[in-house]
Amino acid sequence: MNNNWNSIILVLLQCLVFNISIWAAATDMAAPVDMAARADDFWDPPLYDKSCDMQRRWAQSLLGEYHFHLAERILDVGSGDGLITAGIAKKYPMAEVVGLDLSPKMVAYASRTHKAANLKFVEGDAQALPFVHKFDVVTSFSTIHRLKEPEKAIKQIYRALKPGGKFVAAFPVLGSAIMSEAIAAVDTRPEWQKYFSTPDRKAYAFSEEAIREWLDAAGFLHVKADTKWADEIYESEEKFRDNLRATFNQRGVLPKDKEQEFFSEVVKVYLRKFPKDEKGQVHFYFNRIEIVAVKPLARL
Ligand SMILES: C[S@@+](CC[C@H](N)C(=O)[O-])C[C@H]1O[C@@H](n2cnc3c(N)ncnc32)[C@H](O)[C@@H]1O
């Protein structure tokens, strides 16, 4: 009986210590948040949660290649709905894990949906991280390409890492020309054009070289930055549409009751070029860069 009580008290103390120190990291969060970007909180966390398998596959594939068993603290930048961050917390129960995201809706959803003694979600801006030498690992999935100042965020991530710490990230680097054309074919139709003062055609383009330069400029060493291409398969047209819908920066400008119609039309145009296969699956040939970089123990 005494032993049982001892173990219960030990677990409670462990939770308390985790929470106090995670909270200490979280309360550093008084740094400036990009209020304009935050106000534009177009995310629909349940929609993201049920439609973004491709983004999960990218994170899980990279996380599966590395082990952070000695990490005491891990920061996940752009933690979104929290599923990936929660997976990290589960895999490394002895590490304190903090998921940071600009979107209050995403942070509220993640905090509600994923609870663990070693896990906290906080609001914050990747481009204004307040942490200095705090984390053994910083991860970031499907987020860096969305930032106004990705180079600045990489410098901030470097600063947040302890010497010897690792930055592990994956994000798409080149928008799909076919997808951009499909969006353009629809958003220029008179019934849709009125909603878009500036169109969002997911037409970003970062070169591997530029990303390596950002990492070098921040001070990272042992940089791996490799672009991977894959045939991303969606089990149905609806799944493909919802992934597009969930991640579209300007979905907030469309009336709620018109959203599905807009994205269904985009998918129809896309499928004219890339028809579904015999199982009804949609194929999307897409890319992401995988980054692993180390903050040196000491600058030479
Ligand atoms: C596509 S979701 C990725 C979520 C999760 N990492 C995943 O891979 O499933 C991108 C996330 O980045 C967040 N984000 C965008 N700009 C940000 C910023 N400046 N600072 C922190 N998070 C940001 C968004 O709010 C969103 O939750």
The ligand as an SDF file (V2000), in Angstrom:
LIG
                    3D

 27 29  0  0  0  0  0  0  0  0999 V2000
   -0.0250   23.5310  -42.3230 C   0  0  0  0  0  0  0  0  0  0  0  0
   -0.0770   23.8180  -40.6140 S   0  0  0  0  0  0  0  0  0  0  0  0
    1.0710   22.5980  -40.0090 C   0  0  0  0  0  0  0  0  0  0  0  0
    0.6340   21.9860  -38.7040 C   0  0  0  0  0  0  0  0  0  0  0  0
    1.4880   20.8080  -38.2560 C   0  0  0  0  0  0  0  0  0  0  0  0
    2.8740   21.1930  -38.0280 N   0  0  0  0  0  0  0  0  0  0  0  0
    1.4440   19.7030  -39.2850 C   0  0  0  0  0  0  0  0  0  0  0  0
    2.4670   19.4650  -39.9610 O   0  0  0  0  0  0  0  0  0  0  0  0
    0.3960   19.0660  -39.4300 O   0  0  0  0  0  0  0  0  0  0  0  0
    0.8620   25.3090  -40.4750 C   0  0  0  0  0  0  0  0  0  0  0  0
    0.7950   25.9250  -39.0830 C   0  0  0  0  0  0  0  0  0  0  0  0
    1.7460   26.9820  -39.0170 O   0  0  0  0  0  0  0  0  0  0  0  0
    1.1950   27.9920  -38.2110 C   0  0  0  0  0  0  0  0  0  0  0  0
    1.8870   29.2630  -38.4550 N   0  0  0  0  0  0  0  0  0  0  0  0
    1.7970   30.0650  -39.5430 C   0  0  0  0  0  0  0  0  0  0  0  0
    2.5600   31.1570  -39.3740 N   0  0  0  0  0  0  0  0  0  0  0  0
    3.1520   31.0330  -38.1610 C   0  0  0  0  0  0  0  0  0  0  0  0
    4.0590   31.8360  -37.4090 C   0  0  0  0  0  0  0  0  0  0  0  0
    4.4970   33.0160  -37.8820 N   0  0  0  0  0  0  0  0  0  0  0  0
    4.4630   31.4070  -36.1930 N   0  0  0  0  0  0  0  0  0  0  0  0
    4.0090   30.2200  -35.6950 C   0  0  0  0  0  0  0  0  0  0  0  0
    3.1450   29.4340  -36.3480 N   0  0  0  0  0  0  0  0  0  0  0  0
    2.7300   29.8210  -37.5680 C   0  0  0  0  0  0  0  0  0  0  0  0
   -0.2610   28.0260  -38.6200 C   0  0  0  0  0  0  0  0  0  0  0  0
   -1.0670   28.6910  -37.6860 O   0  0  0  0  0  0  0  0  0  0  0  0
   -0.5670   26.5390  -38.7720 C   0  0  0  0  0  0  0  0  0  0  0  0
   -1.0720   25.9950  -37.5920 O   0  0  0  0  0  0  0  0  0  0  0  0
  1  2  1  0
  2  3  1  0
  2 10  1  0
  3  4  1  0
  4  5  1  0
  5  6  1  0
  5  7  1  0
  7  8  2  0
  7  9  1  0
 10 11  1  0
 11 12  1  0
 11 26  1  0
 12 13  1  0
 13 14  1  0
 13 24  1  0
 14 15  1  0
 14 23  1  0
 15 16  2  0
 16 17  1  0
 17 18  1  0
 17 23  2  0
 18 19  1  0
 18 20  2  0
 20 21  1  0
 21 22  2  0
 22 23  1  0
 24 25  1  0
 24 26  1  0
 26 27  1  0
M  CHG  2   2   1   9  -1
M  END
$$$$
